[in-house]
Amino acid sequence: MGYRSLAIGAAAASAAAHIFSVSAAILSLESTPIFPADPGNPAYLALLLWIAVAAVSSACFVVSLAAALRSSRSMYRFETVECYRLVSAGVQGTPRKRPEGKKPRDGTQ
């Protein structure tokens, strides 16, 4: 269960970073003229930086969302197989047998 919540949390954090960077890129785009391009202008450089950050955060968002879905699907499959094993066996668990010659550890040693 921990892997599923970790994957969902990573996807949520990535979504927040994605929304922030895209909104910052849009605000920078509104305040900076694209044409004519002036590479020495700090506002233009900030626009390019925010566009790059938005592109990277978009890629990270897609990857983390895919990982969350994959994690959720694998956990569902694992739980389904475990449920089938318990139902088909008819018992909750079988006692484990110890190999011959080995004695159980005692907590005092």
Order of alpha helices (4+ residues) and beta strands (2+ residues): alpha-alpha
